[in-house]
Amino acid sequence: QSVLTQPPSVSGAPGQRVTISCTGSSSNIGAGYDVHWYQQLPGTAPKLLIYGNSNRPSGVPDRFSGSKSGTSASLAITGLQAEDEADYYCQSYDSSLSGSNVVFGGGTKLTVL
Amino acid sequence: EVQLVESGGGLVQPGGSLRLSCAASGFTFSSYSMNWVRQAPGKGLEWVSYISSSSSTIYYADSVKGRFTISRDNAKNSLYLQMNSLRAEDTAVYYCARDEEAGYFDLWGRGTLVTVSS
């Protein structure tokens, strides 16, 4: 059971908009920790997609956007393309854990219909 | 080219040991904290261990504490993970990941597969 909760799967048709939620609690997202998002294409390593809740690294299309409110965060993908089919993970920190406190969501599989 | 390349994975029996390596290139390795993150087959990402740039601060996930040891050699631009007393549940692809001090992992290696089985 992940500390950050994501839907196991979402789907959308090409050109559509989809959102992926990441729900936490008062000890992680609600405590003010930033949320970051990673994209993992089939058979590859994760890649940073969004950092600091809503910032895109160089090279990431502006079709991808992130937001955070309260104890939750969201990743939105507009103009869905076939190559967006991948697993998406949110990541933050949790003050109730010892050590580095890094936590990941369970991941969401995006299917492009 | 900025990259991380893991090596050292393989098949090991339960109770055995394995040492993973991660070779960094294209950036000033000694300036960055580093992490190991693993992914069991068909499962999500699990953070394993963290080491600061000077090795002064080290953290472990509870699931590996006392069995795994993270280390680095800045002169060799390398990160290591010594894994002892391996269990079946340690079976996973192990990734090394560069730690951007703002709290995210901005560079990942391709991973190395560790299989613990008799």
Interface residues (C-beta under 8 A of the other chain):
Chain A: S2 Y33 D34 H36 Y38 T44 A45 P46 K47 L48 Y51 G52 P57 Y89 Q91 S92 Y93 S98 G99 S100 V102 V103 F104 G105 G106 G107
Chain B: N35 V37 G44 L45 E46 W47 S49 Y50 Y59 Y60 A61 D62 Y95 A97 E100 A102 G103 Y104 F105 D106 L107 W108 G109 R110 G111
